[in-house]
Amino acid sequence: MQNALGYFAARVVALRWAVAALAGIALFSGAGMVRADSAAETGPDATTAGSNTELAEVVVTGSRIARPELERLQPTQVVTSEFIDKRAYTNVIDALNELPTFGEPDNSLVGGQSSFGVGQSFANFFSLGSQRTLTLVDGRRFVPANSPSIFGATGNGGEQVDLNVIPTMLIDRVETVAVGGAPIYGSDAIAGTVNIILKHNFEGIDFDAQGGISDQGDGGQGRLRLLAGKNFADGRGNVTLSAEIANQNALYNNDRQVFRFDNFFNQNANPSPFAYTLTANQRLGSISPMGVPMVDDNYLNFAPNIGIFNPGGQLYSFNQGSLAPYNLGPPDGTFIYNIGGDGLDFAHLGTILSPQERINGTLLGDFHITDHVRLFGEAWFSETHTEFPQGQAEYDTALFAPAGTVAGNLILNVNNPFLSAADRALIQQNLNAYAAIPGNPTQTSQFYLARLNEDIANGATTANQSTKRAVIGIDGDIPIPGHDLKYEISANYGRTENTGVSPSLNFQNYLNALNAVSGPGGSIVCAPGYTNSPVPTQSSTCAPFNPFGNNIESQAAHAYVTSLATATSTLTQRDFLATLNGDVATIWMGNRLKASVGYENRLETANFQPDQFYQQAAGYSIPISPLEGGFKTNEVFGELLLPVFSPENGIPAMHRLEVEAAAREVDHSVAGHALTWTGGLRWEPVTMLQLRGNYTRSIRAPSVTEAFLPTSQAFNTAQDPCDKSLVNSGPDAAIRAANCAKAGIVQPFTSNIISFTEPITVSGDPTLQNEIADSRTFGFVLRPLPKMTLTVDYISIDIENAITDLSATNVLDACYDNPTFPSGDCSKVSRSADGQISLVQTGYANEGFENFNGVTLQWDYGFNLPRNFGSFDIALNHFFQNHLSQAVGVEDVTVLPGTIGNSKHRGTIDFTWTKNWIYALWQTKYVGHAVFDNTLSSTNADFTGVGAWFVQNLTVGGTPTSNLRVQLVVDNLFDKQPPFPFPATPPNSQFGGNTGLTAYYEGVIGRFFLLSANYKFNPF
């Protein structure tokens, strides 16, 4: 504590001298024209001729200096509580997802989930990653929730806030500010800041209920909310309580036709102008949930003669316990998948929307001890229960491993007692016939089974999360004549605990249960001599397992082979914050110099504890290690607002001219010292026009996962640059080929790691440095009419030293594509004497970069309709994503704009009509055309992407009494389907098939109805 106070004192002295120096410059430039008094600062709309209206000054996101809310230096979008209610958003992430500047969320209830952090919802500003979006509540940090594991919700274990825990009725507004937040709030604000502003000093009772369902009768949701507040002690104190209960039902891929089509791009074997053709009904015929039997250890599409055939040559497979005719379907161009047939239908393997139940409760209180001192506090509690009911199950197939090992084909005895006599005889005949062919294995006592084990482990996970947070503080003003100084001192502590449970297949017990034999009295038992897995399952008593169907095993067998794999993540945050802001001095022509200084001390800890099942890899996954770590920071910051000219000065073409600057020095216990800063200018030549621009240096410190992940072993494939198919490609083919030759690789060389998994290690790095971003914004605000505003801003963000999770391919490329050979990355690659890769060391490193630029546009116009027909408001919000590129080391740059999920043009336009007690809101959402992958040629496939897409949403409501409001929302009013052929993706694309699911979510779920009623009164 003594060191922290010493650090704080030294930095405050430094900042005081800096403020004094800047103030001196301003005073010197205005010598002889300083006035003792200063007119109250007013907003641009209030400074028209003849107007002396004053706007209340507030602290806005992006600054800790109070000023009128319209006067913002950085591009800002505000979502009000009124709009949240009119659109019936049940979560902050819903509101942010409809803002065009926010990309596909790194995690939410929509789409696939990680086993650790199911359903957590993180904002993703400008598609730069949720780890680069800082989420605040009332300008203060909130305890994060992202699991500290590479297998967590985002893979980087950052300090992301789960937006599920914020009660929506307590929200006054949500401010989103592009860049500029790092000097004000610290690390993680590279892309921008989301600041959730709460309602304070509420008095009365506000209660509402809402329910929704699709017109297909699924995807239902419900919500109850309560907001109650009371003033006491003659208005000196207030207590506000918010409570929320919400429920969301599941929606599965198989529930929607767009997924049931099973569209995929099939490689053309016949002459065609396209390499791939869109084809429906993709199946995995060689693998089945009921088991595909074979006479040899292979993949049926690769070796069609290894199947089980009846005497007439008809292929057979298991169907709920016995063999039956089976239509494999013709193979596709890769011979891995099939077109049609009876094989595995992928539509029923995924989840569109995960079900969730959540309870949020928040208590706010404050009390004015004196006219200048206020004591305040907050107590937060949230509990969420989320399920991911259906995902990818565990496979047993020759595609992944040799028979009898984890993920390989199952080996079964032909005398397995679960086989009928007829089935046993048919399998034996096929074994005998196959063994009689010269060169084939001669064994005839066992056969092989390719199986999807969805009846045991279908990828489901249940997560229970609790969040607790407490805030206490004191604020007020310092009564110094001629100054308007305000202070705030606060401390908050938060804790998030998330426990995920996944029913998982215990491989050792599975082998025991599959080795079934006949027992006494016609019973079927496990063969004697087995040894139970050291990792416990739901039952320790071996029961024989029938694998020849789906969900036909006994309950005892299911329990014996199933472990409830459990992992717990615990994150804590302790934050101390002190700020002082207000008027420093009267300067040039009576203008007031404003400043803010502050100190922040923060401690973050993260602990990830997988159970014995994960750590010992008792199932089908690699070993997952525990992780524990933390960091602390000491941060000092300051901010200046220098009004060079103000409206009261009356200078032509200088209605207002203001300079803003801010800086923050961060001492991070892992990443070390860093200085982040910003500077900007706002110029209003006339009342109706404001020009603005700023430059910001931002940072992001490494997360606990990135810094402290212990070295863990895994197995993976990779693209070996020295393989004969790749050696003459890359950024510079000559350098690559020369480096491979120096490494002793003799061409032509076939690398095993391309087709087969090889050992890799993954680890964090405590020597990681901060990411650094240089950002610029330029824009204007035009107000040609009293109720019309047009805002246009250009935003550019360049991230260097980006922290990235290096893959084995990244490491190999960095080694063999580097002009300097061997480079440091080459020490991470080990090869055997024949040149084959035996180990690649991967992990986190400061070896990436990301560049972004785009343009945001907002147009708002409100007017009264003629003949007293009410008022009409138009709000247009458009985002043009001009550039977003990513690269790791010397790899080729990935350019994202124009791809699905990153359409270059995205926008919404809202029309709101109000008359007396009724209102209506019509929203049109627009997503521009997009390609699957902009690196693919036009001849790659017959469909290269999807067209532009519109969806219409409608809200109608009214307040028949002063206390009651009723409302109906119809999302996707015309039941617009997603653009064809979403969600198919070419097989050689770098992007996944579910990319864009959030962008087209309204189209996937279809027409959706939401009905709500709200009642408010004040009994106090």
N, C-alpha and C positions, 0 to 999 in steps of 0.2 A: 504494500500500500504506500509505503514511504517513497519507493522508487516511482510509482505511478504519479504521486503528487509532485515529486520533483520534476518528472518529465512534463507534467501538465504546466507547472509554473514556468519552466524554461520556455515552452512553446507559446504560452500566453504572452510572455514578455516579447518574444519575437514578433508575434502577430500584432501586438499593440504598437510596436515601432513601425511595422508595415502600414497599419491603418493610419498612424499619425503622419507618416511620410506622404501617403496619398492624399490625406486631408490637407496637408500643408501645400501640396502642389495645387489643389483646387482653390485654397484660400488665396494663394499668391496670384493665381490667374484671375481672381475676381477681386483683388484689393481695391478698396475705395467704394465698392458697390455692394458690400455685405449689409443685409438688413437684419434687424433684431427679430422681426417676426417673419412668418412664412405662411403663405396661403395653403389651405388644405389641398392635398393632392387629389385630383379627380380623374376618373376614367375617361377614355376617349369619347365615349358616347355622351358624357355629361359636360363636355367642354364646348358645346356649340355656343354660338353667339347669344348673349343674353341669358345664359344658364349659369346658375351658381350651385347646381345640385352636387352634393358630395356623396361619393360612394364609400361604403364601409371598407376599411382595409383589413385584409385577411392574409394569412400565410398560405401561399400556393405551392403546390409541388414543383420542385426544381429550384426552390429558394426558401430560406428561412427568414427573409425580410418581408414584413407585411407590406402589401400594396393592393390596389384594386384588383379584383380577380381577373379582369380582362387583360391586364398588363403582364404578359408572359413573354419571356425571351425565347424559350424553346417551343417547338411545335407541341401542342397539347390537345388532347381530346378528353372530354369530360362526359361520363355517363351518369345521369342523375338518377336518384331513387325513383322519381316519377316514371322515367323511361324504363327502368328495370321492371317496375310493376306493370306497365302497359304491355311490355313484351313477355310478361310472365316468366322471366328468368328465375330459375330455382337455385342458381349458383353464379358466383362472380365469373367463373370460366365461361359460362354461356354468353354473358355480355361481351367478354373480351373476344371470344371466337367470332362474333359478328362484326368486330371492328376490322376493317380490311388490313390494317397494319400488323395484325397478329397472325402468325403462321400456324401451321398445324401444331397443336400442343404436344410437347414431348410425352405427356401422359395425361389421360383423362378417363372418364368412364367409357368412352367410345373406342372400339377397336381392341387389338391385342394387348395383353398385359404381361408384366413381369411377375414372377412368383413373389417378389419382395416389393410391396408398395402398390398393391392392386387398387385401382380406382383413384389414386391420388391425382390431383389436377393442378398442373403448373402452366403458367403463362409463358408464351414464347414470342417476344417482341421481335418483329422484322425477320422471323425465322432464323435468328442467330443462336438459338438454343436457350432453354429456360434458365440455364445456369448464368446467363448474361442479362437476365431481367430481374431487377430488384423489386421485391414486393414489400410494401410498408403498410402499417395501419396507423392512421393519424400521425404520419411522419416518423413513426418509430419502427424498428425492426421487430419481426415476428418470428417465433420459434419455427425452424424448418422441419420438414418431414421426410425428405428424400432419403431412402435407405442408403447407408454408406457401404455400397457394394457395387462391383461391376455388373452384378446381375439385378441391380435395383431398377427403379422405374425409368431412370434415364441413363444409367450406366456410368455416370461420373460422380454420383453421390454428392452433388452440390448442396447449396444452402437454400433450396427452393421451398417456398411456402405452399402448403396444400390449401387451395382455395375452398375446399369443402367445409372447412371449419369456420368460415366467416358467416354469421347469420345475416341474411339478406335484408331483413326488415330494419336492422340497425344501421344500414348503410345510408348515408346522406348523398354521397356521390363517389365515383371512382375516377381519379385523375390519372391519365397516362401521359407521361412526358418523355419525348424522344431525347436520348443522350443527355448530357449536362448534369446528371444526377450524382456522378461519382464524387466531385468535390463537396457536395452538400451532404451526401449520405454514405459515401465510402464504396467499398468493393462491390462488384456484381452488377453495377448499373451501366454496363457498357452499351447495351442496346437501348435501355430506357428504364423508367421507374413506373411502377403501378402503386399508387397511393390510395388506399381505401379510407375515406373520410367518414367517420361515424356521426350519428345524431347524438347531440348532447343536450342536457337540460330539457329533456322531453317531459311533458306533463299530460297525463290522461292515460287512456287505455286504447290500444289499437290491436284488433284481432282480425285475422283472415284465414280462410281455408281455400285450398285450390286442388283440383284434380284434373288429370289429363289422360287421354287414351287415343291411340291411332284409330283410323276408320277401319282397320283390319282387326280391331279388338285386342291389340297387344301393346307392349311398351308402356304400360300404364304407370302413372306417377301420382303421388299425393303429397300434400304439405299442409301443416298447421303452423301458424306463426302468432306470436304475442309480443307486443311492445307496451310496457307500462312504466310510467314515470310519475314522480311526485316531488314538488318543491316543498321545502320545510324551512323553519326558522326565518319566516318573513322573506322567503326567496333567497336567502343566503346559501342554501344547500339544495341539492337535488340527488335523487336516486333513480336510476333508469335500469330496468330489467328487460332483457330480450331472450326469448325462448323460441326454439324452432325444432320441429320434427318433420323429417322428409323421408319419402320412400320412392325408390325407382325400381321398376321391374326389368327383367332381362329381355333382350331381343337377340335372336340367334341368326347366323348367316342363312340357315335353312328356312327362316321365316320370310325371306325376301327373294323374289324372282331374280333380281339382278345378280345374286350370288348363286342361285340354283341353276342358272345357265351354265355355270362352270366354264366360262369362256377362257380360252388360252390361245397362244400363237403356236401353231404347229409348223415345224420345219418342212419346207416343200422338198419332196424327193423327186418330183417330176419337174420338167422345165416350167418356169414361171418368172414373171418380172420381179417377184418378191421372194425374199429368202424365207419369210414366214407368212402364214395365212391364218386369219382369225377362225377358230374352230370352237364349236360348243362341246359340252359334255366331256370334259377332261376327267379321266379316271386313273386310278392307280391299280390296274388289274392284277399285278403280280403280288399284291399285298392286300389282305382282307381282314376286317375285324373278326371274322369267323375262322380265318386260317386258310392259307393256300398250301396244299401238300406238294412235295417234290421228292424225287428219288436221289437228288444230288444237291450239294451245297452251292447254289447259284441263284440267279435272278431269272424268273420265268421268261421275261421278255428277251433276255440275252440268250437263253438256251431253251427254246420252246419244247424240246424233246424230253425235258426232265419232269414234266407234269404227270399227273395221274389221269389216265385215259381208260374209258371203258372199251370193250372189244370192238365197238364200232368206230373208235377213234375220237369220241366226244370227250372233251376236257371236263374233268370233275374237280369240284372244290367242296369244302365243308359249308353246310347251311343248317345252322342251329342243331348240331349234333351228329349229322350224318352227311355222307357224300351225295352230291347232286350235280346235274349238268351245270356247267359254268361257262359263260360267254366272256372270254378275256377281252375282246374288243381289239381292233387293229392297233398296233403300236404307233406312237407318234414318231417324229423325226429323230428324237433322242433315244427311242426304244426304252425309255424309263416309264413314260406315261402311256395311256391308251385313250382311244377316242370311243366313247360310249362303252357298252358292255356292262357286266355285273360287278365291276371292281369298285374300289373305294371311292365314294363320292365326297369330294372335298367340301361341299356346301355345308355338311353337318359337323365340320370340325372347328368352326370358329364362332365367335361371339361378336355381335355388333355393339351391344350395349350391356355393360355389367350391372347387375342389380346392386343396390346400395340402400342401407338404412342409416340415417344419421340424426343425432340429437345435439343441438348447439344451445348453450346457455351462456349469457354474458351479463355481468352486473357492472354498471358504471356509477360512480358517485363522486361528488365534489362538495366542498364547503368553503365559503369565504370566511377565513378567520378574521381578517380585517378588510378594509377597502382595497388594500394593496397586496394581500396575500391570500392565495387559494390553495387548498389541499385537495388532491384528486387521487382516485384509485380505480383500478379495473380488476375484475376477476373473470377468467375465461375457462369454460369447460366445453369440450367437444368429444363425442364418441361416435365413431363410424364403424359400420359393419358392411363390408363389401365382399362380393363373390365374383370370381371369374369362373363361370360354370362350365365352360367348354373351350378347349383349345387344342393344340397338337398333342396327341397321345404319344406313348412310347412305342417305337417300331422294333420289330425283330425281322431283319432282312439282311441278305448278303450285300446289299448296297453299303451297309455301315460297318460290318465286322464279320469275321469268320464264324461259322456255326458253333453253337455251344458257348460263345462268349457274350458279354453284354452287348445288346443291340443286334447280334447276329441271328441267323435262322435258328429256330428251336430244333433240337434233336430229340426225336421221340421213338420209342420202341414200337415195332410193328405189332407187338402183342399187348399194346396199351388196352386195358380193360374197358375204357370208355368207347372203344371202337366196336361197332357191330360186327358180327361174323362176316357179313357180306362186304362191308367196307374194308375189313382186315384182309380178306381174300383178294380184293381188287388191288389194294396197295401192294400186297405181296407179289401178285402177278407182274405189276409194273416194275418192282424192284428186281425180280428175277430176269425180266426181259432186258432191263437196262444193264445189269451185270453181265449178261451174255454178249454184249457188244464189245469187241476187242478194244482195249485201252481205257475202258470205263472202270470205276471202282467195283470190286467184286463183292462187297458186303451186301447182305440182303436182310439184315436184322433190324435196321433202323431207317427212318425216313425223316424228312426235314419239313418244317412248317414256317412260312412267312406270315407274320401276324401283326396287326395293329392292336395294341393292348388297351383299347379305350374303355373296356369294361372294368379295368383295374385302375388305370391312371390316365385320365383323359385330359390332363393338363389343367384341371380345375385347382383353384386356390381360394381360400377364405382368409380375409384379413380383418383383424380387429385393431382399431387405432384409437388411442385416447390422447387428447391434447389438453394440457393445463397451462395456464399463463396468468401471472399476476403483475400488475403495474401499480406503482405508487410514486407520487411526485408532488411537487409544490411549484407554483408559478405565481406571477403577479407583475406589478410594475414598480419601478423605482421612482419615487416622487422628487425628481430633480427639476427645478424650474427651467423651462426652455428646452427640455429634452423629453422624448417619449420612449423611455427605455423599458423593455420587458425582459423577464428572465424565466427560465424553466429548468428545473432539476428533476430528473426522473430516473427510476430504476425499474427494470422489468426482468422477470425470470420466467422461462417457459420450458416445458418438457413434453416431448412427443414420444409415445411408445407404440410401435406397430408390430403385431405378431401375425405372421402368415403361416397357414397350415395347408399343406398340399398332400392329398392321398397319393402315395408313390409306390411303385413296384419294387419290392425288395428282391433283388436278383437271386441271391442264394436260396432263400425260401421258395422262390418261384421254381427253381430247378428241382428242389426237393419235392414240391407238390406235383410237378409234371411227371416225375418218375413214379407213376402209379402202377400198382400190381393188384391182382385178385387176392382178397382176404377171405376169412372164414365166412361161411354161410352166404356166399355170393356177394359179399361186400367188396368195396374197392378202397384200398388203403395206400398210404405212402410206402415205398420200398424201404425196408429196414436199413439201418446203418447211416442214416442221414445225420447231418450236423446243422443245427439252426444257425442262422446268421447272428453275429455278435450284436447287430443292431436290432432292437426290438421291433416287432410288428404288433398288430392289434390282437394277435393270438399267438401263443408259443407252441400250440399243438398242431402238428402237421396234419393237413387234410388234403386229399388228392384234388387236383385242379383239372377240370375238363376244358381244354382249349379249343374244342371243335365247334364253337359257336360264340355268339355274343351275349354275355350276361347269362350263361347257363351254368356257371360254376356254383357250387354250394356256398352258402353264407360263411360256413366255417373255412372253406378254402380261400374265399375272398379276404377274410380277416387275417389268415395266416401269411398271405403274400403281400399284404398292404401295410406299409409304414406311414404314419402321419408325420411327414417331414415338416419340421417347424424351425422357423428363424425369427428372431426378435431384433428389431432395430430400436435403439434408444438415442434420442438427440436432445441436448439441452442447450439453452442459450441464457446467458446472463449479460445484461447490457445496462451500463450507467451512462447517462447523457445529461450534459449541462450546456445550456445556450443562453446568450445575452444578445439582444438585438434592439435596434431602435435608431433614433436620430443621434448623430454624432455632433454635427455642427451646422450652423447656417453659413452657406458659402455664397458663391457668385449670384448676385441679383436676388438674394433671399431664398434660394433653393436649399433644400435640406439634404445633407449627406447622410445616408443610412448605412448601417453596418451591422454585422452579426459575427460573433465569435463563439466558439464552443469547444467542448472536449467530450470524447466518447471513449469508453473502455468496455471492451466486449470479450467474452469468453464463450467459445462454442466447443462442445464435445459431441462425439458420435461413437456409438458402440453397436457393432453388428455381431450377433451370436447365432450362427447356424447350429443345429443340433448334430448328434452323432451320425445320423443318416447322411446329411450333407457333407460333413467333414470326412467321413470314411468312404464316400461315394458308393454307398450300398445299393444304389439304384442304377439309373441309366445316364446319370450326369457325371461331370468331372468333379473332383474334390473341391469343395467350397470352404475357404478358410474364414475364421473370425477376423474381425478388424476393430481396432480401437484407437482413437486418437483425438486430438483437439488442438486448438490454437487460441491465442489471445491477441488482442490488439490494443494499442494506445494511439488515439487519433486526435489531432488538433486541427481545427478548421476555422476559416474566416471568410467573410463575404462583404463586398462593398457595392453600393448602388450610388452612383455619382450622377445626379441630375444636372447636366451642363446647361440645358435650357428647359423651361417649363411653360405651360400655357399662360401663367401669370406674367411672364416676362414680355409677352406681346411682340416677339421678334419675328418678322416675316420669314417664311420657309423654315422656321425653327419652332414650330408649335411645341415639339418636345424632342429632346435629345438626351439619352441616358446611356451611361456606360456601366456595365456590370462586370464584376470579377469575383472569383472565388478560388480558394485553394484549400487542400487538405493534405496534411502529412500523416502517413500511416506507418506505424511500426508494428509489423506483423511477425509473430513469433516463428513462423515457418518461412515466409517469403521475404522477410526483412523490411527495410525502409523503402518507401515509395512516396512520390509527390504527385498528386493529381490536381488538376486545375482547369479553370475555364475562364474565358473572357468573351464579352459580347457587347453589342451595340443595338439600341433601339432608337430609330429616328422617325419622327412624325413631322414631315414638312407641312402638312395641313391636318386638320382634324380627322378627315376621313381615311387617311392613308398612313400606315405604319410599315416601315421597313426594319427588318431585324436579321441578325446573324450572330453566330457564336462559334468558337473553336474550343474543343474540350479534349483534354488528355485524361483517359479513364484507365482503370486497372481492374483485373479480377484475380484474386489470390487463389491458389490451388485449394481444392476441397480436401477434406479428411481422406476420402477414398483415393484421390489422385496422389496425395502425399504419402499415405501410410499403408496402402494395400500391401500385405505381406506377399512374398514370392509364392506363387501357386502354379502347379503344373496342370497343363491341359493338353488336348490334342486337337489339331486343326489342319485343314488344307491351306494352301497358299499358291500364289502365282510365282513360280521360280523364274527369275529373269534369264537364267542360263539354260532353261529348257529350249529345245530346238524350235518350238513354236513361238517363243518370245524373245530369243536372243537378238533378233534383228529388228526389234521394235523399241518402244520407250522414248523418252524425251530426246535422246541422242543415241541412235542405234550403234554407232561406231564405238562410243565410250562403253556402252554396255557389253558389246562383244569382246572388246579388248580386256575389260576387267574380268569377265568370265574366263578368258584364256589365261590371264595372270593367276587366277585361282586354281588352274590346273584342270578345268573342265574341257574335255575333248568332245568336239561336235562330230556327228549329231548326238545329242545327249537327251535322254528322256528322264525327267525328274518325277520321282514317286509322289512328292508332296502335292502335286497338282491333282492327283486322283485319290490319294489315300492320306488319311490323317497321320501326322507325325507329331512328336512331342514339342510343345512350346512352354515357355514360362511367362507369367504375367505378374507384374509387380508395380507398386507405386514408387515415387521418388521424392524423398524429403528435401531434396535440393532444388525442386522445381521453383521457377521464378514466376512473378506476376505476368499475366497476359497484359498487353499494353494496346490501347486503342486510341487512335487519333480520329476525332469526329468533327464534322463541320455541318452547320445548318445555315441556310439562307432562305429568307422568305419575306412575304408581305401579308398585311391584314388590310383589307379594303372595306370601308363602311360607307357606301354611297348613299344609303338611305337609313333612316333611324332604326329600322328592324331588319336590315340586310347586312350580312357579313360574308366576305369571301377571304379565305385563308389558304395560301399556297406556300409550301415549304419544300426545299430540296435538302435531303439528309444524306450524308456520306459517313461511313464508318469503316475504318481500316484497322484490322486486328493483327498484331504481330506477336510472335512468341506464344501463339495460341496453344493451350494445353490440349493435347489430343491423345487418345488411346491408340497407340500404335498396334497395327495388326502385323502378322508375320509377313504379309506382302509388303507393308510399309517399310519394314526393316530391311527386307531383301532388296527392294528398289533403292532405298537410301544407300545401301552398300554398293550395289553394282552399277548404279547410274551416276555415281559421284565421280567427277574428274580426278579427285584425289583417291588413290587406291593403294592399300586398304585404308578406309576411313574408320572413324570410331564405331560406326554402326556395324562394320564387318566383324568386330570382336563379339557381336551378339549372335553370329551365325556359325554353327558347327556342321561340318560335312564329314562323312565317312571316307574311307580310302577310295571308294568308287565314285565319289562326288555327290552321293545322295545326302540330303539334309537330314541331320540327326537331332538338331535342336535349334530353335530360334527363341531368343530372349526378347519378349515384348513388354509393353507397359506404357506408362504415361510419360510424355516428354513435351518440352516446349519446341515442337517442330512443325507446327501448323500455322496457317494464316487464313483469314477470311476477309473478304472485301465486299462491302454493300453500298449501294446508293439507290435512292428512289425519291419519288415526289408524292407528297400528301396534299390533298385538296379537300377543303370543307366549305360548303356554301349553305348559309342559313338565311331564310327570308320568312318573315311573318307579316300578315296583313289582315285587315277586317274585310269580310265579304260584303258586297252591296245588299241593300234591302234588309239589313239587320239579320243576315243569314249566318252569323257566327264568325269565328276567326279561323284562319288557315295558316299553317306553318309548313315550310318545306325545309328539309335537311338533307343535303347531299354529302356523302363521304366517299372519297375515291383515293385509291392507292395505286401508284405505278411503281412496280418493282423493276427497276432498270437493270440492276446488276446484283448478283449474289454468287460469289465464287468461294470455293474451299480447296485447300490442298494440304498435303502432309509431306514435308521434306521436298524432295525433288520430283514427286509424283506429278502426273498430268493434273491440270486444274479441273475440278468439277464445277460446272456452271449450272445453277439451278433455275433462274427465272425462265418462265415459259414452260416448265414441266408441271405435271399434275401435282397439286398441292402448293404450287408456287406460280400460279398464273400471273403474268405480268400485270394484268389489270384486274382489280377486285374493287367492289364498291357496294354501297347501299344508298337508297334514297327513300326518305320517310315523308309521307304526307299526313299531317294531323289536322283534323277538323274538330272544332269545339263550338257548341252552342248551348248556352244555359247549362243544363245538367247532363247532357249527353256528349259523347266524344267518339271519334273513330280514328284509327291509325292504320294506314296502308303502307307496307314496306315492300320494296322490291330489292332483292339481293342479286348481285351480278358477279359471276366468276368468268373471267376471260378464257378463251380457248387455250389449250395446253397440249403438249406432246408428252409421250411416255418418257422419252429420254432424248435430249437435244444433241447427244453425241452420235445417234444412230442416223443412217442415211435414209432418204425418202424411199429407197427400194428395200429397206429392211423388212417392212411388213405392209400389208394392204391397208392397215389402219395405223397411223403414226401417233394418234392422240385423240382428244375429244374436242368438241366445239364449245363455243360460248354457251353459258347456262344461266338462266334466270329462274328465280322462284319468288312467289308472292305470298306475303303473310298479312293477315288482317286481324285487327283488334277493334271490337265495339264494346262500349260500356257506358255506364251512366251512374249518377248519384240521385236516385229517386227521392231520397231524404238527405238531410245534411249529415247524417251519421252513417249511411249505408251506401256502399258502392258495389255494383255487380259488373262482371266483365266476362266476355267470351273472346278467346283468341283462337284463330284457326291458322296454324302454320302450314305452309305449302297448300294454299287454298285450292289450287287446280290439280293437285296430286301429280306434280311434275316429277318424272323419273330422272335419275342421274344421267348425265350425257353418255351416250353409247360410244365405245364399248367398255366404259368403266365397270368393274375394276381390273380388267385383264391387263397384263404387262408382258412385253416380249421377254422370252427366257434369257436373253443376253443383256437385258437392261440392268443398270446399276441401282434401280429403284424398285421397291416392293409393290406387290399388287394392291395392298390396302392403303397405299399413299393416296391422299386426297379424300379419305373417308369423312373427315371433319368438314372439308369444304363442301361436299355434296351430301351431308348428313340428312338435311331435310328431304332430299330426293330419295334417299335410301329408306327412311322410316315412313315416308308418304304423308298424306294429309293427317294432321294431328290436331285434336281439339283440347282446349284448356278452359275450364270454367272456374271462376273464383268469385268469392264474396268477401267484402271487407266491412267491418263495423268498428267505429271509433266513437268514443265519448269521454267525458271528463267528469268522474264522480267526485273529484276532490274539491 
